[in-house]
Amino acid sequence: MKHLESRMQVQCVKWFRLQYRQVGDLLIHVPNGGSRDLRTAQRLKAEGVIPGVSDLVLFMPNLTHHGLFIELKIKPNKQSEHQKKWQLMVEAMNYKYALVYSFEDFIVQIESYFDNA
């Protein structure tokens, strides 16, 4: 499943950077997940890795939000408790949070976000 999410993420980022060239580099991936050995995991935690942080972050405000956090999932996967907690925290800080289950969902979320720019 993770491999499918990764492929979808690559497709989403590629599309975004082609569609929104002027701000393409404002959409970034947060390399927060994945399997790691204990030493690497400890180092990354000390560096600031936090469980639940979204896969993608768009550092661009619109009329109603400071930015957009995007969590990518392949059905039937669901958010973890850490991801739900993260969603509540960022929404409380006036960021938009989108849970996306397909490339088409991603396009809808991005276009909706930009329609409110």
N, C-alpha and C positions, 0 to 999 in steps of 0.2 A: 504494500500500500504506500509506504513512504516514497518508493521509487515513482509511483504514479503522481503523487503530490509534487515531487520534485520536477517532473516533466511538465506538469501543469504550471508550476511557478515559472519555469523558464519561458514557456509560451506567453504567460501573462506579462512578464517583464519585457520580453522582446516586443510584444504588441504595444505596450505602453510607450516604450522608448521610440517606436516608429510613429505612433499617433501624436505624441506630445513631446516632440524633439526639444523644444525650448526648455522644458522642465523635466526631461527624462531622467536626469541624474538625481532628482529629488525623491525618486522612488528607490528605496534601498531594501536589501534583505538583512535581517538580523540573524546572524548565524548562532542561534541560541540552542538548537536541538542537536540530536544525533548522539550516537554511541561514542563514548570516549573512555580511555583508561582512567583509573582513579586519580593519578597525579595530574593529568591534563584537566580533568573535571574540577579538581580542587583549585588549580591555577585559574581556570576560567571563572569559577565562582568568585574568587578573590578579585578578579578583574572586573566583576560586575554583572556576570551572567545571571539572569533571573528566570526561573521557570514560568512559562505561560506567555512570555512576550510574543507578540504577533510575528508572523513570517515576514510581512512586508510593512514598511512605513512610508507614507507619502508626506514629506515635510513641506506641505504647501497649504496655507489656510484657504478657506472659502468664506462665504458670507456668514456662516453659522458655526464653523468648527475651526480649530487650530491646525488640524491635520487629520490624516486618515490612517488607521491601523487595519491591516487586512490579515485575517487568518484563513489559510487555505486548507480545505479538507476534501477527501474523496469519500463519498458515501459508501458505507454506512458510518464512517468515523464521526465521532462527536468531540466537542471541546472537552479538555481535561478540566479538573477543578481549578488548577492553576490558571488556565486560559480564561475561564469564567471570571475568576477574581481579577485578572488583568483587564478584562473587558470592562468590568464595573469601575475599576480605578480610572481608566483613561476616559471613559464616558463622563465620569464625575468631573474631570478636568476639561470638559468641552472638546474632546476629540471624537471624531466619528470612528466607529468600529464596525467592520463588515466581516461576516462569516461567509466565505465563498466556497461553493461546492463544484464549480465548473468554470471553464474559461469564459463561457457566456455570462455567468453570474458576475465574474470579474469585470467584464466590459460594462454591464449594466451599472454596477456599483461605481466604477470610475466615471462614467458619463453622467450619472446622477450627481456625483460629488462636484464635477466641473460645471454642471448646469446651475449650480448654486454658487458659482464663483463671482 
